[in-house]
Amino acid sequence: REAADLTREEIFHLMHEKQLLSDYYYALALKQLSTRAYIKYEGDSLVILPKGKRYVSFIRNRLPFLLKVEFHLQLHDHILAVSEGRESYQEVVCVFYQA
């Protein structure tokens, strides 16, 4: 099939299968962190700026579940289930806020 004929869900599933989704979101996150002055690039390294350090401190103190790998893996599975029509987004929001 041509790419133009694929549904949004099929594209999402294909990207997930090929492990492109993780790389895309990782790159997007780094771009946003850099744009918002949380980090900066120095050669091949990333440097956390003072604003970024305050952000990390806030997350650690107020929203520690966001730093748990298990939470992200479960959330990823829920998002995939929503994209495939096996769950509603309302259920996923409830799971997120119960964490």
N, C-alpha and C positions, 0 to 999 in steps of 0.2 A: 504494500500500500504506500501511497504517497504521504509524505509528512502532513500535507495540507488536509488530508482526509481523516487524520487521527483526532479523536476527541481530546479534551483537556485531561480527562482521567487516564486515557491511554498514554498520552505524552508523559504525564506525571509518573505512571507506572514504569514506562520504558526508562525514564531518567533514573528512577530508583533502582531498577534492575542493573543498569550499567554503572551505578554508583556515581552518577554525574550530579545528582541532587545535592549530596553532601558537599562536594567541591564548590558548587555554585553558591550555596548558602554561606559557606566558609569565606569565600572571596567577597561576597556581598557584605557580610558582617565586618570584615576587615576594612573594606572601603568606608562603611558608615562610621566605624570607630575612628578612622583617620580623619574623615571629613568633620566629625564632631570634636576633634582635638583630644580624644582619649589616648591615642597612640600616635607615634610617628615612625617613619622608616628611617633607619640609619644604615646605609649599605644593605647587607643581607639580614639585618636585625630589626626587630620591633622594640620600641622603647615605650614604656607606659608613662604617660605624662601625669602631672599632678591631678588634673581633672579625672583621668582614668583611675588613679589610685583611690580617689574619693568615691568613685562609682563602685569599684570592687569592694571597698570597705562597706558601703551601704548594702550591697547585695549580700555579703557575708553576714552582716548583722541583722538585716531585716527580711531577706528572702533567701535563706540558705538552701532551700530545696532546689533552687535554680542551678546550683553547683553540683548536684548529684547526677551522676551519669545514668543511673537507673531511671530517674524521673524523665530525662530526655529521651531515653530509649522507648519508654512507655508512651510518652507524648507523640513521638514519631510514629509508633504503631497505630495510635488513635487517629492521627492525621491521615495516614495512609488508608485506614478503614473508612474515613469520611470521604476521601477521594474515590474510593471504590464503591461507595454507597452502602457499606455495611454498618455504619454508625452515623448519627446525626451530629452536626457541629455543636448542638446544644449539649449533648452528652460529653463531648470533649471539653467544652468550657467548664462544665461542672467538675470534671476530673481535675482540670488545671487548678481551679480555685479550692478544691478539697486538699490539694497537696500542701 
